[in-house]
C-alpha cells in the first residue's frame, strides 16, 4: 500500500443464520419444514412476503431442507420420509 493510502473500510455483512434455522439445520434435521410466525402475516396470495421473519427463515433453510408454505384451505400430503407430495 502506498504511503498515505487508506485501506478500504467497506465490508459486506452476511446475516447469520437465525436461531430457528440453526435448530432445523443442526438439531431437528427434518425432511420438510412448514414455517409460520404467530405475530406476522407471512404470505399474500400464496407467496411469502419479503422482509418478514418467515421470509428470512425460508431463504436460510432452503439451503439444507425442503420448505413448504402453509396455505389456508390447502391440504398437504407427506410420504413416509417426510417429503411433501405434490408440493411445488
Buried (B, 14 or more C-beta within 10 A) or exposed (E): EEEEEEEEEEEEEEEEBBEBBEEBBEEEEEEBBBBEEEEEEBBEEEEBEEEBBBBBBBBBBEEBBBBBBEEEEEEBEBEEEEEBEEBE
